[in-house]
Amino acid sequence: LDALLLPHAVFIGHDWGGTLVWNLAQQYPSRVSHVGAVCTPFFPQPAEDPWPKMLKSPGRFDYQVWFQTRDSQTELDADPGRTVRCMIRAWDDSREGVDATLEEQPPTVRKGLINVFPAEVGSKLLTPEEQRVYAGQFERCGFFGPLSWYRNVSRNWDWMKPTKGNKVVQHCLMITAEHDLVLTASMAKKYMPPHVPHCQYEHVRDAGHWVLQEQPEEINRLVVGWLANLPVASHVQEAKL
């Protein structure tokens, strides 16, 4: 923002990007005028480091424990194109070709995340050109960077300690997806209302976690409509570079 000579801006994020913009909104409220998230609800700062509890009982988040291992990076780096095709999938073909028996085991037990898919796997959600671009980026950089988000939970919790008990002061947009099986739609209404008092909730049907690719026109309609009616951000009026 400083480089662009902007005192503040609107930030919108999806998945880890959602976590990031919620954190930014609390750590730098004078620089974040409004904030929106897709799939990722706001979670209040817990009193204790959540990682030890996750290790004891990860449940459907077991993949995050698997991501702590060197083998997880080896698995994803082995064939970036295949990894992209396994990960970025439409909700209605997300299990096509999946080994159901192997899938019953959590990643830490079966020693893999995408080893439930056949060797040759496609993704109807991505065009061949999009697959090539994504694969090319991960061939160049590998998956260490993305995996590091999952390996930094305790440090991020420590960084966010000063915000404990604080509400999100900005006017917000929260978009959930009907078939997101990890960041479920119910989580937003369960955790957010007491902590995010100025929030517009929207829900997209017939879409999973990759709702931005599955329902781009609906997402654009919701975001543009929200942006067109934003109230004045009184908390940043005095912000100066």
DAMO-V402758 format. One record per pair of residues at least 6 apart in sequence whose ideal C-beta (glycine too) atoms are under 8 Angstrom apart, sorted by the first residue. I is the first residue (numbers start at 1). J is the second residue. D is the distance in Angstrom with one decimal. If there is no record, write none. Layout:
((I:J:D) (I:J:D))
This chain:
((1:7:7.2) (1:8:7.0) (1:9:6.1) (1:31:5.9) (2:241:6.1) (5:241:6.5) (7:30:7.9) (7:31:7.2) (7:236:7.0) (7:239:4.5) (7:240:6.2) (7:241:5.7) (8:30:6.6) (8:31:5.0) (8:32:6.4) (8:33:4.5) (8:233:7.2) (8:236:4.6) (8:239:5.4) (9:31:7.3) (9:32:7.2) (9:33:6.4) (10:32:7.8) (10:33:5.7) (10:34:4.6) (10:35:7.2) (10:36:7.4) (10:227:6.9) (10:230:7.4) (11:21:4.2) (11:24:5.9) (11:25:7.2) (11:32:5.5) (11:34:7.8) (11:35:5.4) (11:36:7.5) (12:21:6.5) (12:35:7.3) (12:36:3.9) (12:37:7.0) (12:38:7.2) (12:173:7.2) (12:223:6.7) (13:19:7.4) (13:20:5.5) (13:21:4.0) (13:22:8.0) (13:36:7.7) (13:37:5.8) (13:38:7.3) (13:40:7.0) (14:37:7.3) (14:38:4.1) (14:39:6.0) (14:40:6.9) (14:212:5.9) (15:38:7.8) (15:39:6.1) (15:40:5.9) (15:183:7.5) (15:209:7.3) (16:40:7.6) (16:146:7.9) (16:149:5.1) (17:37:8.0) (17:40:7.6) (18:37:3.7) (18:38:6.3) (18:39:6.4) (18:40:2.7) (18:41:7.8) (19:40:5.6) (21:32:7.4) (21:35:5.2) (21:36:7.3) (21:37:6.2) (22:35:6.8) (22:37:6.4) (22:40:7.4) (22:42:4.8) (22:43:7.9) (22:168:7.0) (23:156:7.5) (23:160:6.2) (24:31:7.5) (24:32:5.4) (24:35:7.5) (25:32:4.5) (25:35:4.3) (25:168:5.5) (25:169:7.8) (25:170:5.4) (25:172:7.9) (26:160:7.2) (26:163:4.2) (26:166:5.8) (26:168:6.5) (27:159:7.9) (27:160:7.4) (27:162:7.9) (27:163:6.6) (29:169:5.6) (29:170:7.1) (29:235:5.8) (29:236:7.4) (30:235:7.0) (30:236:5.3) (30:238:7.8) (30:239:4.3) (31:236:7.4) (31:239:6.8) (32:170:6.0) (32:236:7.7) (33:170:6.8) (33:230:7.9) (33:233:3.9) (33:236:5.0) (34:170:5.2) (34:171:5.2) (34:172:6.9) (34:173:7.8) (34:230:5.5) (34:233:6.1) (35:168:7.0) (35:170:4.9) (35:172:5.2) (35:173:7.7) (36:172:6.3) (36:173:3.5) (36:174:7.3) (36:175:7.3) (36:223:6.8) (36:226:6.8) (37:172:7.6) (37:173:7.4) (37:174:5.7) (37:175:7.2) (38:175:4.7) (38:177:7.7) (38:211:6.4) (38:212:6.5) (38:219:7.0) (39:175:7.2) (39:176:6.6) (39:177:5.7) (39:180:5.4) (39:183:4.5) (39:209:6.0) (39:211:6.7) (40:183:5.8) (41:174:6.5) (41:176:7.8) (41:183:7.0) (41:187:4.9) (41:188:4.2) (41:190:8.0) (41:191:5.5) (41:192:5.4) (42:168:6.1) (42:172:7.8) (42:174:7.7) (42:191:6.7) (42:192:5.1) (42:195:6.1) (42:196:5.3) (43:191:5.6) (44:164:7.9) (44:165:8.0) (44:191:6.9) (44:194:7.9) (44:195:5.0) (45:157:7.6) (45:160:5.3) (45:161:7.1) (45:163:5.4) (45:164:4.2) (45:165:7.4) (45:166:7.8) (46:157:7.2) (47:164:7.1) (49:153:7.9) (49:154:5.2) (49:157:5.1) (49:158:7.5) (50:153:6.7) (50:157:6.3) (51:153:4.7) (51:154:4.9) (51:157:7.3) (54:61:6.4) (54:64:6.7) (54:65:6.9) (54:153:7.4) (55:65:6.3) (58:64:6.6) (58:65:5.0) (58:106:7.4) (58:108:7.9) (60:181:7.5) (60:182:6.2) (61:182:7.4) (62:106:3.8) (62:107:5.5) (62:108:5.6) (63:106:7.8) (63:107:4.8) (63:113:5.5) (64:150:5.0) (64:153:8.0) (65:107:7.7) (65:108:5.4) (66:72:5.2) (66:106:7.8) (66:107:3.8) (66:108:5.0) (66:112:7.7) (66:113:6.1) (67:113:7.9) (67:147:5.1) (67:150:4.2) (67:151:6.9) (68:150:7.1) (68:151:5.9) (71:111:6.6) (71:112:7.9) (72:107:7.9) (72:113:6.7) (72:147:6.5) (73:142:7.1) (73:143:5.5) (73:144:6.0) (73:147:5.8) (75:83:8.0) (75:112:5.4) (75:113:6.6) (75:114:6.7) (75:115:7.1) (76:83:4.8) (76:113:7.5) (76:114:7.4) (76:138:7.8) (76:143:4.2) (76:147:7.6) (77:83:7.9) (77:138:7.7) (77:142:5.1) (77:143:5.6) (80:134:7.8) (80:135:4.6) (80:138:3.7) (80:139:4.9) (80:142:8.0) (80:143:7.8) (81:131:6.3) (81:132:7.9) (81:135:3.8) (82:114:7.4) (82:117:7.9) (82:119:7.9) (82:121:6.4) (83:114:6.2) (83:138:6.9) (83:143:7.4) (84:123:7.3) (84:126:7.2) (84:131:6.0) (84:134:4.5) (84:135:5.4) (84:138:6.9) (85:121:5.2) (85:122:6.0) (85:123:4.2) (85:126:7.2) (85:131:6.4) (86:114:4.1) (86:117:4.9) (86:121:5.8) (86:123:7.8) (87:114:7.1) (88:123:5.8) (88:125:5.7) (88:126:5.8) (88:134:7.4) (88:210:5.7) (88:213:7.1) (89:123:5.3) (89:124:7.9) (89:125:5.8) (89:210:7.1) (90:123:7.8) (90:124:5.8) (90:125:4.6) (90:208:6.8) (90:210:7.0) (90:213:8.0) (90:214:5.8) (91:177:8.0) (91:179:3.9) (91:180:8.0) (91:206:7.9) (91:207:6.4) (91:208:2.9) (91:209:7.5) (91:210:7.8) (91:214:7.0) (92:179:7.9) (93:124:5.8) (94:208:6.6) (95:103:7.8) (97:117:6.1) (97:118:4.5) (97:121:6.1) (98:116:5.0) (98:117:6.2) (99:116:5.0) (99:117:7.8) (99:118:7.9) (102:110:5.6) (102:115:6.9) (102:116:5.0) (103:116:4.7) (107:113:4.9) (110:116:7.4) (123:131:6.9) (125:210:6.0) (125:213:5.3) (125:214:6.7) (126:134:7.2) (126:213:7.4) (167:195:5.4) (167:196:7.0) (167:197:6.2) (168:195:6.3) (168:196:4.6) (168:197:7.8) (168:198:7.8) (168:199:7.9) (169:198:7.8) (169:235:5.1) (170:198:6.9) (170:233:6.7) (170:235:7.2) (171:198:4.4) (171:199:7.6) (171:200:7.7) (171:230:6.4) (171:231:5.6) (171:233:7.2) (172:196:5.5) (172:198:6.2) (172:199:4.3) (172:200:7.0) (173:199:7.3) (173:200:5.2) (173:202:7.0) (173:222:7.4) (173:223:7.1) (173:226:4.7) (174:188:5.2) (174:192:6.6) (174:196:7.5) (174:199:5.6) (174:200:7.2) (174:201:5.2) (174:202:7.1) (175:202:4.8) (175:203:7.4) (175:204:6.3) (175:211:7.4) (175:219:6.8) (175:222:6.0) (175:223:7.9) (176:183:7.8) (176:184:7.9) (176:185:3.7) (176:188:5.3) (176:201:7.5) (176:202:7.4) (176:203:5.1) (176:204:7.2) (177:183:8.0) (177:185:6.8) (177:203:7.7) (177:204:5.3) (177:207:4.7) (177:208:5.9) (177:209:6.5) (177:211:4.1) (177:214:8.0) (178:185:6.5) (178:203:6.9) (178:204:6.6) (178:205:4.6) (178:206:6.5) (178:207:6.2) (178:208:7.8) (179:206:7.6) (179:207:6.3) (179:208:4.1) (179:209:7.9) (180:207:8.0) (180:208:5.5) (180:209:4.5) (180:211:7.3) (181:208:7.2) (181:209:7.5) (182:209:6.7) (183:209:6.8) (185:203:6.0) (188:201:6.5) (189:201:7.2) (192:199:6.3) (193:199:7.6) (200:226:6.0) (202:222:4.9) (202:226:8.0) (204:211:5.3) (204:215:5.2) (204:218:5.5) (204:219:6.8) (204:222:7.6) (206:214:7.5) (206:215:7.0) (207:214:4.2) (207:215:4.6) (207:218:7.9) (208:214:6.6) (211:219:6.4) (212:219:5.7))
